[in-house]
């Protein structure tokens, strides 16, 4: 019974504090986005590629776009720039995890390469690439890593069908638990 004496006072304090916070000034900054704005920001691309926009590109189309918009950071050949490398230095028959953390090789789905380029590149000019440029750059990166031929057209139908070298190895081991060390030498 003695513990309930302070309960009304505690409820009064909580209620008063929330009322004060609810009446705090808004400073006229920001607003709730409209439903149309939310739809425009929803640019997620899933593994099946259903959300990919119309467009197309080949590695031949992507080479000049890469030189103009990517090479200064990632290096003229995908190696040697200040940004992460994009081309494997290891022979094609080497184990995948010995090739390093190269997006076009480590991604489980080719559409995720497209999605990353579309969302995050070029640095400080994100969102400025057209869908055709993104398809072409994706094709170029997959080509320089020996995943597609130079003249293969990538679009919303063909891109999801590209087989990535990591295959099904991207899923965690079934017996792995969070904060448990992974097996030494395992690819993740």
GUDO-578766 format. One record per residue: residue in one letter; x, y, z of N, C-alpha, C in turn. Coordinates in steps of 0.05 Angstrom, whole numbers, padded with zeros to 5 digits, always signed. Layout:
BEGIN
AXYZXYZXYZ
...
***
This chain:
BEGIN
X+00017-00024+00000+00000+00000+00000+00017+00025+00000
X+00041+00024+00014+00058+00048+00015+00070+00055-00011
X+00073+00036-00030+00085+00042-00056+00066+00057-00074
X+00041+00056-00069+00021+00069-00086+00018+00099-00079
X+00029+00108-00056+00026+00136-00048+00038+00155-00069
X+00061+00148-00080+00074+00166-00098+00064+00163-00127
X+00047+00143-00132+00038+00138-00159+00023+00162-00171
X+00003+00174-00158-00011+00197-00170+00009+00220-00176
X+00028+00224-00159+00047+00246-00164+00065+00240-00188
X+00073+00214-00191+00089+00206-00214+00073+00209-00240
X+00048+00201-00239+00031+00204-00263+00027+00234-00270
X+00024+00251-00249+00022+00279-00253+00047+00290-00267
X+00070+00282-00258+00095+00291-00270+00098+00282-00299
X+00092+00257-00305+00093+00247-00332+00074+00261-00350
X+00049+00264-00341+00029+00278-00357+00036+00307-00361
X+00047+00321-00341+00055+00349-00344+00078+00352-00363
X+00097+00334-00362+00121+00335-00379+00112+00331-00408
X+00095+00312-00413+00086+00307-00440+00070+00330-00451
X+00054+00343-00434+00039+00366-00443+00058+00389-00450
X+00079+00393-00435+00098+00414-00441+00113+00408-00467
X+00120+00383-00471+00134+00376-00496+00116+00380-00520
X+00091+00373-00517+00072+00375-00539+00068+00405-00547
X+00072+00423-00528+00068+00451-00534+00094+00466-00540
X+00116+00451-00543+00142+00465-00549+00141+00477-00577
X+00156+00498-00581+00155+00511-00607+00166+00493-00629
X+00156+00496-00654+00164+00480-00676+00186+00494-00693
X+00190+00519-00689+00210+00535-00703+00206+00536-00733
X+00183+00526-00743+00177+00528-00771+00196+00512-00789
X+00209+00492-00778+00228+00476-00794+00215+00450-00801
X+00216+00443-00826+00206+00417-00835+00176+00415-00837
X+00168+00393-00849+00140+00387-00852+00137+00357-00858
X+00114+00347-00854+00109+00318-00861+00109+00315-00891
X+00122+00294-00902+00123+00291-00931+00095+00282-00941
X+00089+00289-00966+00064+00281-00978+00066+00252-00987
X+00044+00239-00992+00044+00212-01002+00059+00210-01028
X+00056+00230-01045+00071+00231-01071+00101+00232-01067
X+00110+00249-01048+00138+00251-01042+00149+00224-01031
X+00134+00211-01014+00143+00185-01004+00146+00165-01026
X+00127+00164-01045+00129+00146-01068+00154+00152-01085
X+00160+00177-01088+00184+00185-01104+00210+00176-01091
X+00210+00176-01064+00234+00168-01049+00237+00138-01047
X+00216+00123-01053+00216+00094-01050+00229+00083-01075
X+00256+00082-01075+00271+00073-01098+00284+00046-01093
X+00275+00031-01074+00287+00005-01068+00282-00015-01091
X+00304-00029-01097+00303-00050-01118+00308-00077-01104
X+00289-00095-01106+00292-00121-01094+00307-00140-01112
X+00314-00164-01102+00330-00183-01117+00317-00192-01144
X+00291-00191-01146+00278-00199-01171+00279-00178-01192
X+00284-00153-01184+00286-00131-01203+00259-00120-01212
X+00238-00128-01200+00211-00119-01208+00209-00088-01208
X+00224-00075-01192+00221-00046-01189+00240-00031-01208
X+00256-00045-01224+00275-00032-01242+00260-00015-01262
X+00270+00009-01269+00257+00026-01288+00264+00018-01317
X+00250+00028-01336+00257+00023-01364+00285+00035-01370
X+00299+00023-01388+00325+00032-01395+00342+00008-01404
X+00366+00013-01414+00383-00008-01423+00412+00002-01425
X+00431-00016-01426+00458-00009-01430+00476-00033-01434
X+00499-00029-01446+00519-00050-01450+00545-00039-01438
X+00565-00057-01436+00591-00049-01426+00604-00029-01445
X+00599-00032-01471+00609-00013-01491+00598+00015-01485
X+00572+00016-01479+00559+00042-01472+00570+00052-01445
X+00577+00034-01427+00585+00042-01400+00614+00052-01399
X+00631+00043-01417+00660+00051-01415+00663+00082-01416
X+00651+00096-01435+00655+00125-01434+00642+00139-01410
X+00619+00128-01401+00606+00139-01377+00624+00134-01353
X+00636+00111-01351+00655+00105-01329+00678+00125-01329
X+00691+00128-01353+00713+00147-01355+00706+00175-01346
X+00682+00184-01354+00673+00211-01348+00664+00215-01319
X+00652+00195-01308+00638+00200-01282+00649+00183-01259
X+00666+00163-01264+00675+00145-01243+00705+00142-01241
X+00719+00144-01264+00747+00138-01265+00765+00155-01248
X+00757+00180-01243+00774+00198-01227+00775+00188-01198
X+00755+00175-01188+00756+00164-01161+00764+00135-01159
X+00754+00119-01178+00758+00090-01177+00782+00081-01194
X+00795+00099-01208+00817+00091-01225+00808+00086-01253
X+00825+00091-01272+00818+00088-01301+00809+00060-01308
X+00819+00040-01295+00812+00013-01301+00796-00001-01278
X+00787+00014-01259+00773+00003-01236+00792-00004-01213
X+00817+00002-01217+00838-00004-01196+00855+00021-01194
X+00864+00028-01170+00884+00048-01166+00874+00076-01159
X+00848+00080-01157+00838+00106-01149+00837+00108-01119
X+00827+00131-01110+00824+00135-01081+00800+00121-01069
X+00780+00114-01086+00756+00100-01078+00761+00070-01080
X+00742+00054-01069+00746+00025-01070+00750+00014-01098
X+00766-00007-01101+00770-00019-01127+00745-00032-01137
X+00742-00033-01163+00718-00045-01175+00724-00068-01193
X+00750-00074-01197+00758-00097-01214+00776-00115-01198
X+00771-00140-01200+00788-00160-01186+00816-00161-01198
X+00835-00163-01181+00863-00167-01190+00869-00197-01190
X+00853-00213-01177+00858-00242-01175+00848-00256-01200
X+00861-00278-01207+00851-00293-01230+00823-00303-01226
X+00808-00307-01248+00780-00314-01246+00776-00340-01231
X+00795-00359-01232+00791-00385-01219+00799-00384-01189
X+00808-00361-01179+00814-00359-01150+00789-00361-01134
X+00792-00368-01108+00769-00367-01090+00757-00339-01089
X+00731-00338-01088+00717-00312-01089+00727-00293-01067
X+00729-00303-01042+00736-00285-01020+00765-00276-01021
X+00782-00288-01038+00809-00278-01041+00811-00254-01060
X+00788-00248-01074+00788-00226-01093+00782-00199-01079
X+00777-00199-01054+00771-00174-01040+00742-00167-01040
X+00735-00145-01028+00708-00136-01025+00700-00119-01049
X+00696-00130-01071+00690-00116-01096+00660-00119-01101
X+00646-00097-01102+00617-00098-01105+00607-00115-01128
X+00617-00113-01152+00607-00129-01173+00612-00159-01170
X+00629-00167-01151+00634-00195-01146+00621-00205-01121
X+00619-00188-01101+00609-00196-01075+00578-00194-01072
X+00566-00180-01091+00537-00177-01090+00523-00203-01097
X+00503-00212-01082+00489-00237-01089+00471-00234-01113
X+00463-00209-01120+00445-00205-01142+00455-00181-01159
X+00455-00184-01185+00464-00162-01203+00447-00137-01200
X+00422-00140-01193+00405-00117-01190+00414-00099-01166
X+00428-00112-01147+00438-00096-01124+00461-00078-01133
X+00476-00087-01152+00498-00070-01163+00485-00045-01176
X+00464-00050-01192+00449-00028-01205+00438-00009-01184
X+00425-00021-01163+00413-00005-01142+00433+00012-01127
X+00457+00001-01121+00477+00017-01107+00487+00040-01125
X+00493+00035-01150+00502+00056-01168+00481+00078-01170
X+00456+00069-01173+00434+00088-01176+00430+00106-01151
X+00433+00094-01127+00429+00109-01102+00453+00126-01094
X+00477+00115-01098+00500+00126-01084+00522+00138-01101
X+00519+00137-01127+00540+00147-01144+00530+00167-01164
X+00547+00184-01173+00574+00191-01164+00573+00206-01137
X+00594+00203-01122+00596+00215-01096+00591+00245-01098
X+00574+00255-01081+00565+00283-01079+00549+00292-01103
X+00541+00274-01121+00523+00279-01143+00503+00256-01146
X+00497+00244-01123+00479+00220-01123+00453+00227-01136
X+00442+00208-01151+00416+00211-01164+00417+00226-01190
X+00441+00233-01200+00443+00248-01225+00446+00230-01249
X+00450+00205-01246+00453+00186-01268+00426+00178-01279
X+00424+00176-01305+00399+00167-01317+00397+00137-01315
X+00374+00125-01317+00372+00095-01316+00390+00082-01338
X+00391+00094-01362+00408+00082-01383+00438+00083-01374
X+00446+00105-01361+00474+00106-01352+00479+00085-01330
X+00460+00081-01313+00463+00062-01291+00464+00033-01302
X+00447+00027-01322+00449+00001-01335+00476-00003-01348
X+00485+00018-01362+00510+00017-01377+00534+00013-01357
X+00534+00028-01335+00555+00025-01315+00555-00002-01302
X+00531-00012-01296+00529-00039-01285+00540-00059-01304
X+00533-00057-01330+00543-00075-01350+00574-00073-01352
X+00584-00049-01351+00613-00045-01352+00627-00058-01329
X+00617-00054-01305+00630-00066-01281+00628-00097-01282
X+00606-00107-01291+00603-00136-01293+00621-00147-01315
X+00624-00132-01336+00642-00140-01358+00671-00141-01350
X+00681-00120-01336+00709-00119-01329+00716-00140-01308
X+00696-00152-01296+00700-00174-01277+00692-00201-01289
X+00690-00202-01316+00685-00227-01330+00658-00240-01324
X+00638-00224-01318+00611-00235-01312+00592-00234-01335
X+00595-00215-01353+00578-00213-01376+00595-00206-01401
X+00586-00213-01425+00601-00204-01449+00598-00174-01453
X+00617-00163-01468+00617-00134-01472+00592-00123-01487
X+00581-00139-01504+00558-00130-01519+00531-00139-01508
X+00531-00152-01485+00505-00160-01473+00489-00136-01464
X+00464-00135-01472+00446-00114-01464+00434-00120-01437
X+00438-00102-01418+00425-00105-01392+00402-00086-01391
X+00379-00096-01382+00355-00081-01378+00339-00094-01355
X+00315-00085-01351+00299-00094-01329+00293-00124-01331
X+00293-00136-01355+00288-00164-01358+00313-00181-01356
X+00335-00172-01367+00360-00188-01368+00377-00185-01343
X+00377-00162-01331+00395-00158-01307+00389-00177-01285
X+00364-00183-01277+00359-00202-01255+00368-00230-01261
X+00372-00236-01287+00380-00264-01295+00410-00268-01294
X+00426-00247-01290+00455-00249-01289+00463-00266-01264
X+00478-00287-01268+00487-00303-01246+00512-00291-01234
X+00511-00286-01208+00533-00274-01194+00551-00296-01182
X+00577-00290-01180+00596-00311-01171+00591-00320-01142
X+00580-00304-01126+00576-00312-01098+00553-00332-01096
X+00536-00333-01116+00514-00353-01116+00497-00352-01091
X+00492-00375-01080+00476-00376-01055+00493-00374-01030
X+00519-00369-01033+00537-00368-01010+00534-00343-00993
X+00516-00325-01000+00512-00300-00985+00496-00304-00959
X+00481-00326-00958+00464-00330-00934+00482-00339-00911
X+00476-00330-00886+00492-00339-00863+00488-00369-00859
X+00508-00380-00846+00506-00408-00839+00481-00413-00821
X+00467-00435-00825+00443-00439-00809+00447-00440-00779
X+00471-00449-00770+00475-00452-00741+00489-00427-00730
X+00493-00406-00746+00506-00382-00736+00487-00365-00720
X+00497-00355-00697+00481-00338-00680+00495-00310-00679
X+00480-00289-00675+00492-00262-00673+00514-00262-00651
X+00535-00247-00656+00559-00243-00639+00575-00269-00635
X+00571-00288-00653+00586-00313-00653+00607-00311-00676
X+00632-00316-00670+00652-00314-00692+00645-00333-00715
X+00650-00324-00739+00646-00341-00762+00670-00360-00766
X+00667-00380-00782+00688-00399-00787+00712-00385-00800
X+00736-00391-00791+00760-00378-00803+00761-00386-00832
X+00765-00365-00849+00768-00370-00877+00742-00371-00892
X+00719-00369-00878+00693-00370-00891+00689-00344-00906
X+00675-00343-00928+00675-00319-00945+00661-00295-00933
X+00648-00296-00911+00636-00272-00900+00651-00265-00875
***
